[in-house]
Amino acid sequence: MDLNNLCARLAPRSPWQAMDLGTRFYRRWWRQVTLVWLLFTALPYALLCALSISLESLWPIVVFWWLKPLWERPLLAFFSHALFGDYPNAWALLKRFPGYGLNGLAGQLTWRRLSPFRGLLTGIWQLEGCRGAQASARIQVLLRPPGQRAGTLMGLMVALEQVLLTGLLVLALTLVPWDFNMEFSVWFSEQSDLHLSLAALAWYLTLTITEPLYVAAAFSLYLNQRTWLEGWDLQLGLDRIGQRRRALGVTTLALLVMLTLVPHPAPVMAAEPENPKQAATELLADERFMPMEIREERQLRPSLRGDDKDSLWNRLLDGLFNNDNADRDRAGDDWQMPDQLVTVLSTLVLVALIVFLLLALFRNHGALKGGRSRSLEMPVSVAGLDTRAESLPDDLGNEVEQALAGDDVRAALALLLRHALVTLFQSHPTRLTPGATERDCLNAYRRQLGDDARVTYLEELVRQWTRVAWAHQPVTPDQARQLLLRWQQLHSAEVAP
């Protein structure tokens, strides 16, 4: 997931600002998301309405209402792709539905169906692909402060749905001719097929507006909570600062080259006539007219200086630092500190500070002549993956094939990425922060190894891993097997004498 490709500016917002951002998502892509809603729900709703009219029962409509989490999955898939500039059509979302719409759906249709946090937490299963205990842990993380008002959003959407539904029904009662007997009191005494059809149509039109709007606002709350907790805005800001500094450095270098190459004409000094006023000023500034005396002494700042000049504090400082021979008769002349001693002490403090900075630089960046630091350690986790050497399987190929046999390409790519990162670190240690991502590791090894074949392989592996883990785009098992074969060849070539 490349945050630089976002179509929106990430920033820690208040819940109300995040909801407003969700409304902007809906206003920008309402045509596409409405088509997605119609493709997935029009036919099922028509069949359930026909069944409801034939049975003269509202239970089929209740079934459609209960399946709302199912209908919201394609809408969230569209918004999550559109945010990165990818606009999948409705047919593509329909074909990919088994890949993104089934994880966690059973829980949302049973014990989590009435949860007010449904829209906020759907991204855990659909976008992050979490399951079981991992999903439970992620739920606890996302529900931490600052609160995102997901329950408030649910209440607002229910109220908006009821208002729109009532408005459409009142509009229909106003416009339909009286021959159809659409008195509002008749709705409670006898409900004909016309009444049910009109109410069902009004409710579906209302959902066509409120459901995409609810999904967009809930998705914005989800992004805002992750921005608060994971600092996405800080990451983007630091990237932009780095880009600006690199651009400024190139511009400054170009200006220096231009200024160096352009010849500068020598200034022509013309003789100026003597100014009488200037001559008079210099004459008055002569020592015969204005004698000047230069004295050097140390004084307290005005905020620390007391009114009593004979106080113990003032006399102590004068005795330590002021070498005025005229004040030799004061008490304490025998322990007066000379200026040379003050200079020596200041120099020692400055030298100690420089030595401390050099030691810190040596400890962080190795020897001064380019030697590697011995305290480099591999982070135990990179991008949520366990990168401890003891956690890796003994037979990488067998573990990857087992994961691919179970149609789990994500697990296979995770094994390859963990093994590649640990192997590269063991052969070429580099400094990685504890919170390093897979992209940070790739940039670190690119700086250290350049265009090495292992760096090229790692770049391809990170790209495929990002497609699966963050963008939720399909990667075939054959592509994963090719990556495994390439890594085995590179690893065997490195191990061979």
N, C-alpha and C positions, 0 to 999 in steps of 0.2 A: 504494500500500500504506500504509494508515493504521495505524501501530503502536499507536495508542491503543485500537484495537478488538480487540487481542489478548486471548484467553481465558487466557493464562498470563503470569506475570511474567518479563520478560527480565532476565537478570543474567549476568555472566561466571562460569560454573560450571566445575567440574572435569569431565573426561570422564565420570567415574562418576556425578556428579550430573546431568549432561545425559542419560545413559542412563536414570537413574531417572525423570527428567521424561518421557522417552518411554514408559516403562511406565505412567505416570499417564495419558498420552494414550490408550493402548490400553485401560486399565481404564475410562476415562470413555466411550469411543465404541466399545466392542467389539461391540455389537449391530449398529450401522450398518456398521462396517467388515467384519464377518463376512458380512453380506448382499452387500456389494460383492464380496468374494472369491468367494462362491458363484456369483453371477451371471456373473462373468467366467471362472471356471475349472471349474465343475462339469461342464458339457456337454463341453468339450474333454477334460477328464481322463477322463470316462466313455468317450468314443470311443477315446481312446488306450489305455485299459485293455482295452476289448473287442478292439482290434487286437492288443494284447500277448498276450491269452489265446488268440486264434485263431492267431497265428503262433508261440505258445509261445516268445516272445522278450521280453526286457526293454528292447529298444531304444526302443519307443514311450514307455515310462516315462522313459527317459533324455532323450528329446526334450522331455517336459514339464519335467523338471528343468532342462534347458538354457534353456528359455524363461522362467525365473524373472524376469529383468528386465522382460519383457513383462507378466507378471501383477502385478508390483509397481507399475507406473505408475498404475493406478486407485486403489490404496491411498494412494499419496503425494498424488494429486490430492484425495482426500477429506480427508486430514489437513491439507493446506495450506489448504483452504477452511474446515474446521471450526475451525481455530485463530483465524479472524477472525469466528466466529459464523455462518458460512454452512454449511448442512448439505445438500449436494446428494444426491439419491437415486441409487440404482444405475443407473436408466434414464437419468437426465441425464448421468451420467458415461460411460455407454456411447455416448450420442449425441455427446458432446464428445470422444471418444477421439482422433479424427484430429487435433484441434487441440493436444492436450497430450501424446499418447503416442508420437508418431513421431519427434520431434526427438532425435537422438543414439541412437536405439534400435539402429540397425545396428551401431554401434561397441560397444555393450554386449552384443550377441549374438555378436560375433566376437572381436576382439583384446582387448577389455576384459571379457570374460565372467568370467574367473577373477580379476579384480582384487579385492583385499580391501577397497578403498575404494569399491566399487560403490554402496552405500547412501548414503554421504556425498556423492558427486559427482553423483548423479542429479538433484539440484535444479538443477545448472548448466544442463542441457539442458531439463528439464521446467518449472522454475519461473522461471528467468531467460531462457530462450529463446536461449542462446548457441550459436553455431555456429563451426566451423572454428578459426581462430587465436584468436578471442576466447574460445572454450571452453577451449582449451589454456592461455591466460593465466589464466583463472579457476581452472583446476585447480591451477596452481602457487600461486595465492594461497591457496586453501582448504587446501592441504596444508602451509602454513607453520606454524611454531610459534605458539601452543601446540598440540601434537599432540592429536588427538581420539580416538585409540584405535579407529579404524574397523576395523582388522584384528582387534583384540581382540574387538570386537563380533561380527564375522563368526565367529570361532572359538567364542565363547560360544553363538551361535545354532546352529551346527552341532552342538556338544556337546549342547545342549538338545534339538535335534531327534532326535538318536540316542537320548537317554535316554527321551524321550516315546514314540518308536516302539517301543523295546524293552519299555517298560512296558505299552503297549497289546497287544503280541503275547503277552507273558507272561500278561496278564489274560485274553486270549482263550483261550489254552491251558488256563488254569485253569477257565474257566467252560464251555467247549464240552464236550458229552458225549463219552465215550470211543468211541462208535460211529463217530465221524468219523475216528478214528485220527490225532489231532493231536500225536503224539509229536514232540518237538523234533528228534530225530535224523532223522526222515523228511524234514524240510525240505531236507536236504543230499543225500539219495539219490534221492527222487522227489518232484517238485513237481507236484501236481495243480492243476486249475483252482480248487479250493477254497483251496489254499494261496496261489496268486497273488492271488485275489480278496481274501482276508483281509489279506494283506500290503499290497496296493494301497489298501484302505480305511483301514487303520491309518496308512499314510503320508500319505494325503490329510487325515485328521483331524488329524494332527500338524501338517501345513502350514497348516491352517486356524487354528491358534494361533500358530505360530512366524513365519509370513510377515508378518501384520499387526503383530506385536510387533517384528519386525526393522525393518520400514519406519518404525514410530513412533520407535524408538530412533535409527535413522540420521537421520531428519528432525530429531530433537531435537539430535543432534550437529551437523548442518548449521546450525541456528539458533544454536547456541552458538558455533560458529566465526565466523559472521558478526557475532555480538554482540561477540566479542573483537576482531575486525579493524575493524569499522565503528562501534563504540560506540553500538549501538542503545539500550542501557540509559541512557547519558548523555543521549541525545536525549529519551527519555521522562522522565527525572528532571528535566531543565531545563524541559520543558513543564509538569510537575506543580508545580514551584516557581513558575513564572510564574502558573499558575492560583491557587495558594494566596495569592500576593502580591496578585493582583488582588482576590480575595475578602476578604483582610484589609484592604486599602485601603478597600473599600466599607463594611465593618463599622466601621472606625475613623471614617470620615466620618459615618456614621449616629450613632455615640456622641457625637461632637463636637456635632452638630446638637442632639441631645437635651439634652446638658448645657448648651448655650447657651440653649435655649428654656425649660428648667425653672427657675423662680425659686428663689433660695437665700435662706432667712431669715437676717437679720442676727443675729449672735451677741449674746447679752445678757451683758454683763460685770457680774458681781456683785462687790461689794467684799469682799475677803478680809481676815480679821484678820491682824495682823502676827505672824509666826512668830518666837519668841525665838531659836530655833536659827539661822535664816537671818540674823537681825540680828547675832548673835555672829560668824557666819562672815564677814559683810561687814566687821565691825569689825576682825577679825584680818587680813583681806586688805588693810587700809589700808597705805599706804607707811610710816607711822610704825612699824608692827609688823613688816611683811614687805617690805622694800625689794626691788625687782625691776629687773634690768638686762637690756636687750635688745641683743644683739650679732649682727651679720650678717657671716659669713665663709664662704668656700668651702673645703670639705674633700674629700679623696679618699674614695672608697668604702672600706669596711673591707677588701675583698678586694685593693685596690691600695695600701693604706696600709702603710708599712713600720714596723718597730719603732724604727728609728733616726730620731728627729725631726730630727736635724742632717744627714741624708743630702743629697746633691746634688739628688735629685729633689724631696724635700719643700721644701728651701730655694728651689728654682726656682719651684715652684708658689706658695709663699707670697709670693715676690717679685713674681710676675706679677699675682696676683688679690687678695691680702689687703691692704687699706689700713688697717693698724693703726698709728696714729701712735706707739704705744709701742715699736714695733720699728724705728724709723727708723735706729737705730744699726747695724743689720745691714748686711753687705755686699750691694751690689746695690740700694740704695734709689734710686739715680739712674735705673734703668731699670724701675721699678715701673709696671705698667699700671693706669690708673685705671678705675673702674667705668663711667664714661661711655663710654670707648672700647669696653669689652666690650659694652655695650648697643647701640652703633652697629653694631658688627660683626654681632651677632646679628640686628639689624633688617635689615641688608643681605642676610644669608643668607635670611631669611624672605621678603623682597621678591623676591629672585632665584628662590626656589622657586615663589612665586605667579605670576611672569611665565612661568616654564617651563610650569606647568600651563595657563595661559591660551593659550600658543602651541600646546601639544598639543591643547587643545580646539578652537582655531581651525583647526588642520590637519586634524582628524578630522571636524569637523562644519560646515565652511564659515565664512563671516564671522559676526561676532557678531550682525549684524542680519538673519541669515537667508539670506545669499548662499550659493550652491552652491560646493562645493569643486571645484577644477580638476583634482584628482588622481584623480577617480573613473575606474575602469577596469572594463570588463565582464570577468567571469571567463571563461577560455577553455573551461571545461567546467561545465555545470550538469546534475546528475543523470545524469552519464555521456554527455551530448550535447555535441557540438562547437558552441560558441556564438561562434566567431570570425566576424566579418562577411565575411571573404574566403572562408570555407568554404561560404557560402550559395549556392544556385543562382541564376542570372540570371532564369530563368523558373520561379517557384514553382509556378504552376498546372500546367505541363507535367510537372514532376518528380513532383508529387503524383498526377496522373492515371496516370503510368507505374507508380508504386508500387501504386496501386489496381488497375491492369490486371493486375499480377502477383499480386493477392490478398494484398498485404503492407500491411495497414492500420496495423501498428505503424510501419513506415517512413514512411508518409504522415503520421501524427500527429506523428512525430518531426520531420519537416521543418516542419510548421506551428508546432510549439512553438519550435523554434530560431529561425524567422523572426520570430515574435511577440516573443520575449524580446529579440532583438537590436534590432528596430525600436523597441520601447518604451524600451530603454536609450538608444538614440541620440537620441530625442526628449525623454525624461525621465530623465536620469542619476540613479541612486540607488546607495547603497553596498551592495554585495553581497559577502559573504565568498567566498574561493576554493572553499570546500566547500559552497556554497549548493545547496539542492535546488529542485525546481520549486515546492514549497509555500512555501519561503522567499522566492522571487522574487514569488510571488503576494501574500504578506503584505506585502512591502515596497512593491509598487505600490498595494495597497489603502490602506496608510497614507498614501501620497503623493498618489494621485489620487482616493481615495474611491470613490464609486459610478459612476465613469466607464464608458462603454460598452466601452472596451477592457479594463478590469479585469474586467467581467462576462464578456466573451468569453474572456479568459485563464482565468478560473475554470472555465468550461465545458470549455475545451480541456484544462486540467490534470486535471479529473475524468475525461474520456474517456481521456486518456493513462495515468492511474493504473489505470483498469480494464484496459487492454490490457497495460501493461508490468509491473504489480505483481500485480494480482489475477487476471490471465489470463482475463478475462471478454470475451466477444465484443463487438466494435463493428462495425457494418455499414459497407460502403463508402459507402452513401448518407449516413450520419451524418458520415463524414469529408468528403464533398463539400459538405455543408451548412456545416461548419465552414470549409472553404476559401472558399466563397462569402461567408460573413459577414466573414471576415478581409479579402478583397479589397475589399469595400464599405467597411469601416472604414479600411483603408489608403488607398484612393483618396480618401475624404472628408478624411483628415488631410493628404494631399499636395496636394489641390486648394487654390488660393488663396482 
